[in-house]
Amino acid sequence: MQKRVLEFANLLRKSGVRVSTAESIDAFIALDELPLEDREVFKDALRATMVKRSLDVPTYDRLFDLYWSGFYDGLRQSFDEAGAGMEARGLDLDELMERLKQQLEQMGEGDLDLSQLAQALLSQDLSVLEQMIRQAGEQADVGRIENMLQVGFFTRRILEQLGAQGAGEELEGLFQRLAGMGMSDEDLGALRELLEKLQEALRASVRDFTQRELQKQNFDYIEKFRRETLLEKSFYSLTEADIAKMREVVTRLAQKVKNILSIRRRRLKRGKFDLHQTLRKNMHHGGVPFELIFKERRKDRPKLVILCDVSSSVANVSRFMLQFMYSLQEAFTKIRTFVFVAELGDVTHVFQEKDINEAIDMALEGGDVINVYTRSNFGYAFHEFWKNHLASIDKKTTVIVIGDARNNYNDPRAWCLADIKNKAKNLLWLNPESPGAWGFGDSVMDKYLPHTDIAEEVRNLRQLSKVVDKLVL
């Protein structure tokens, strides 16, 4: 067991989960005190001792299933399906196996001369089959698998190490001997059909084992590939499943930005070496610079005001932009959030009181704050902000507008945005549409563009992260 726990710890490390030697020892101590037969207790014990960050829990859960239990479940399912296929034809397997047992008893154990695999197939001993497949996998060096193109190759190698073909020939020879002892053609036909289905189940199980090894050995690469794919995927084309996955990707991306921000701020805080002050400070040391003086460089955290279009056409875009911004909230002194379609509503309190995902859902739905079922009117929303909230803007405030600027041919009131820009430190516009579409049709982006410091196309997470880099780094 200790060997397998160490292998599992190495697998976690390879996949980006930090597990120290001390934590592996803690896992051994915990397992000595807990019942191993309870799968959930076993899983929780390893997670409690090996996982430190909540972000690593999904990786741990997936790898635990791949390493400890997923393969056996798949093996059992394959063999259950083989038996169910026989029973669907009206054959009573229990009765058939009982008659086979009687024939084998007449033959005597000394005359069987079957390999371990042939015996395990005949008796459908899944524990033995699982152990044999794992051993054959080690002999076939399946740990070297790197991509899907190698699945077939390693599957064949494992089957060769198992001696699958030889086991099938041994069982066929056994059936011929049983025919000579008087077993009916009907029973022999059923046994041969059962053998064929069991061999298919074995091949399917070995292939499943190989695919799981690929996922285990390359889990971090596969997850990175999935995250990279989601980073490039347009917000407009996200499915419900993608939205669920994107939450984790957004959190990871935001954490990465925060880590970089923290490092840069530590460097900025120390500042450059101040030669003049160092010489003055060390006059009493005869000019020898025992005490070094650095220039103080402090970068104030900006205030942030978000004006977010929550119309149905940009709902997904708004969702992830808001999540990203609020994941970075410690980078700002204060965040105020306003949502609009035409009316403007302050939802800052929602984000202060609720979990971020729940708050975003409430903000996008609008509820009692604004009417989300009307037609977009950016000019009206900007005028409402100018009239009621312009005093909240100062030279430490960064204003971010999120929306496609599709104004339904209403008055854009660009002068309101101009006044907001003049009072703010800077004004960024994040537009999910391509710049080639700005100003065409009912888009008034060309009217707003002169009153922005930065206007960027943001239709996926990669583009969003680049804009946030400019904002906070």
N, C-alpha and C positions, 0 to 999 in steps of 0.2 A: 504493500500500500504506500509506504514512504517513497518508493521509487516512482510510482505513478503521480503522487502529489508533487514531487520535484519536477517531473516532466510537465505537469500542468502549470506549475509556476513559471517554468521556462517558456512555455507557450504564451502565457500572459505577458511576459516581458517582451517577447518577440512581437506581440501585437500592440505594444505601446502602453501596457499597464505596468506601473512601477511596483515591483514586489521585491523586497529586500530579503536577505538570508534570515534575519531576525523574524520577519513575518512568516516565512516558511516554517520556522521552528515553532512559532505560535500556533500555526495550523496543526502541526503534529500534536502539540499539547492539548489543543481543543478536541481533536478527534479521539484522543485517548479517553476523554471524559464523556463523549457523546455516542449514542447508538448509530452505527454506520448503516444499519438496514433502513433507517428512515431517510429517504432521499432528500426531502426538503430540509431536514435538520443538517444533513451533510453539506448541502449546497450553501445554506446560510452560514454555517461554521467557516467554510472556506472563504466566503465573501467577506465576512466580518473581519477575518484576520489578514486577508490579502488585498482588499480594495479600499483605497483611502479617499478617492474622489467620486462624487456622484456621477460625473461624466463617464466614468469607466464602467458603471454598472451594466449598461446594455452590452458592452463588449464582453464583460465577464459572463453574463447570462448566456450569450450565444456560444461562447467557447466552452462553457460548462456542459451545455447540451451536446455539443459536437464531440467533446472528449469523453464524458462520463456515461451518457445514457442514450444519446440520439441513435447510435448505430444499432444497439440491441433492439430498440423499439422498431427500427426499420427492418431488421432481420426477422423479428417475430411477425411483423405485418406481411412480409414477402411469403413466409411459410404458411401463415394463416390463409392467405389468398390462394395458395396452391391447394390446400385442403378444401377450401370453400368451393373451388372450381370442380373438384371431384364430387363433392356432395350435391352440387347443383345438377349433376347428371344422374342423381338418384342412387349413388353408391354410398353404402354405409362403411365409412373408413374404419370405425372402431371394430366392426365385425370382420372386415377384411384383415386388419392387423392381428386380430385374435387368431384367425385361421393360419396366418403366416407364422405366428409365434408357435403354434402347435406343430407346424411342419418343421420349423427350425429345431424344436426340442427333439423331434424324431431323428433329425440329422445329427445332432450332437455338436457341442461347441468346438470340438477338435477338428471337425470337418468344415467349419465355416471359412476360416482363413481369409477374413476380410480386413482391409486396412481401417485405420481409425476413422478416416473420412467416410468410408462406405458405411461403417457401423453407425456413425453419427447421422448420416443422411437417412438411413433406414429407420432409425429410432426417433429421428427429428429432435435430437438433443441440441437445443439451441445454445446452451452454455458452452458445450464443447466446440460447436461450430464457431461461435464468436471467438473463443480463445485460439482456435486453429487459424482463423482468418487474420487475426492480429499478428500471430507469429509469422504467418506467411508474408504479411505485409512488411514486417521487419526484415525478413530474408530477401524480399524483393526490393528493399531500400526505397519504399514508397515515400519516405520522408523527403526525398529529393524532388518530388513533383512540383512543377512551377506553373503550369498553365493547363487549360482545358484540353489542349491537343494531346496531352500525355495521359489522359484518363484511360483511354482504350489500351494503350501500351502497358501501363502498370496493372490494369485489370487482368490482362492476359498473363503477365508475369506472376501475379498472385495465384491465379488459377493453376498455373504450372507448378508453383511451389506447393500448392495443396494436393496436387495429383488428381484434379477433378476428372480428367478423362479416364485415368486408370480406375478410379472408384466406380465410374459408370460402367466400365467393362466388367469389373468384378461383380457388380450387382446383376448385370445381364447374364453372366455365367451362373450366378446363384439361381436365377429364375429358370434357366434351362435345366439345372439339376432338380429344381422343384417340379418341373414338368415331368421329368423322368420318374419322380416319386408319386405321380398321380394327381398333382394339383390341377384343377379344372382350367380349361382355356379361358373361361370368363374371368376367374381370379387372376390368372397370369396377365391377361390383357389389362386388367385394372391396375395391377402392380407396375406394369411397364409404363402405363400412362401416368401413374403417380410418380414414378422415377423421373420421367421426363419433366414433370412440373416441378419436382424438387430440384432438379439440376438447373432449371430456369430460375428458380428462386435463389439458388446458390449464386448463379452468375449475377443476378440483379443485386444481391446483397454485397457481393464483392465490388461491383461497380459503385454502389452507394458508399461503401467503405472508402474507396479510392477518392470519390468526390469529396467526402468529408475530410479526408486527409489534405486534399488540395485547399479546402477552406481553412483548415486549421493552420497549415504551414504558411499560407499566404493571406491570412485573415486581414492583416493590417493593409496589405497592398490592395485587396479587394475592397475594403472599406474606404480607403483613400480614393480608389477609382470611382466608387459610388458617390462619394462626397464631391469629387471633381466634376462628375457628370451633373450633379444637382447645382453646383456653383454656376455652370454654364447654361442651365435650363431656364428658358424664359418663364417669368412669373405667370404670364398669360396661359401657358400650356400645362400648369401643374394640376395633377390629379389629387384626389383626397389622400391617397397613399403617399404621394410626394410631399404634400403639405405636412403630414405627420413626421416624415423623415427630415424635412427641412428645419423643423424646430431644433433638432439636435445639431444640425449643420450650422445654423445661425448661432447657436450658443457656443459651439467650438470656435467659430470664426471670430466672434466677439471676444472670447477669451484670449485668442491669439493677438488681437489688436491691443487688448488691455495689457498683456505681458510686454509687448513692444513699447507701449506708452510708458509703462512703469520704469523700464530700463532707461529710456531716453530722458525721462524726467529726473531720475537720479543723477544722470550725467549733467543735465542742465543746472540742477541745484548746486552742484559743486562749482561750476563755472571754470573760466580760464585762469591760469596762473598769473598772479598780480606781482610783477617784479618790483614795482615802486613801493608798494605797501610791505612786501617781504623784507626789503632792505631797511625800511624804517623800523619795522618790528624787531629786527635783529641787530640794531645798533649796539645794544648792550652786550651782544655776543661778539663784538668786534667785526661785525659785518658777515660773519659766518651764518648761512641760512639754516639754522636749526628748526625754525618755525616757518612753515610755508603758508602763504596767504593766497586765497583764491577769490576771484571776483564773484559776488553773489549774482546768480541769474535765476530769477523766478518767473515762471510762466503761469500767469493767472488762469485758472479754469474758467472757461467762458460760460455764460448763461445760454440756454438753448430754448428757442421757441419754435414749435413745429406746427405748421398749418397743413393739414392732411386732408386731401380729397378722399372721401369714402364712398363715392358712387360705385355702382356695381361693376362698371367697366374696369376699374382699377383696384378692386377690393383685395386681390391677392398681393398686388404690389404694395399697397398700404400696409397690409398685415406684416410683411417681413421687414419693411423699412422701419415700422414702429418697434418691432421686436428687437431689431439690431440697435436702434438708438437707445432704447431703455436698457439693453444689456450693457451699454457703455455709460450708464448714468453717473458713475463715480468720476467720469472724465469731465463732468460739468458741475458747476455750482448749483444750478437749478434748471429743471426742465418743465416747461409749460406746453401743453398739447391742446390744440384746437382742431376739431373736425368739421367738415362742411360738405354739403352738396350744393346748396344755395345758402341756407341759413348757416350761421356759425355757432358752434357749441364748444364750451370749455370742458374737457374731460380729464384735466390734470388730476382731480380728486379721485377719479376711477383708478388711475395707475398707482396712486398712493395707498389706496385701500385694498386693492385686489391683487391676486397673483397675475403676473405679466400676461400670460396666455388668456386668462379669463378677462382681464382688462381690455386686451386687444379685441376680443370677441364683442364685448359690450360697446367699445368705441366704434367698431365697424357697423354694428347693428343700429347705433344711434339711440334707439329707445325713446325715452322722454326728452332727450337733449335736443335733437334736431329731427326734421323729417328727411329720411333717407330715400324716400320714394319719389322725390321731385326731380326735375331736370337740373343739370349742372349749371351753376352761374358763379364763376370765379369772381367777376366784378362785384357782385352783391356781397360775397363773403369777405373780400378784401375791404370793402367800404365799411362793413360791420366791424371788422377788426380795427380799422383806422379810427372809427368813431368811438369805440368803447375800450380799446386795449392798447392804443398807441403809446400811452404813458408807461407801459411796462417794458418798452424797448429803450436800451441805452447803448453806449459804446462798448459795453462788454457782452452784448447779446448777439448771438448768431441765430439768424432766422433761416429755417429750412422749409421750403414749400414742396410738397409732394403732390403731384397731379399731372394730368395730361394736357391741361389748358384747353380742353374742348368746352367752349363757352356757350354752345347752342345759339350763336349769333346775338348774344346779349352784349350790352356795353361792357367792355373789359375793365374800365376805370383804372387804367394803368397808372394814373397819377397817385392813387392810393399806395400802390406798391412802391412807387418812387419815394414817397414820404417815409415809408417803412424802411427802405434801404438807407436813406439819408440819416436816420436815427440809429441804425444798427451798426454793429462792428462789421458784419458782412451778411450777404443774403445769398443762399444757395437754392437752386431749383433742381429737383430731381424728377425727371420726366421719363416715363416708361416707353414713350414713343421715340422712333428714330428721328434724328434731326432733319432728315429729308422730308418729314411730314409736318414739321413745325410751320405754322402759318398757312396751311392749306385747309380748305373746307371750313369747319367751324373752329379750327384751332387759332387761338390768339397768342400763341407763344412768341411770335415775332414782335408783338406789342409789349410783352413783358421782358423780353430778352435784354433790352438796354438798361433795365433797372435791376439786374442781377450781377453779382460778382462772379459766380460760377453757375453755369447751367449745363447739366450733364444728362446724357441718356442713361437710365438705370432700369434695365429690364431683367437683370439677373443678379445673383448674390456677388459674383466676382466684380461686376461694375460697381455695386453698392459699396463693397469693402474698399475699393480704390478711392471713392469719394470720401468715405469716412476717414481714410488715412490723411487726406488733405485737411480734413476738419479738425482732427484731434492730435495729429502728430507734428 
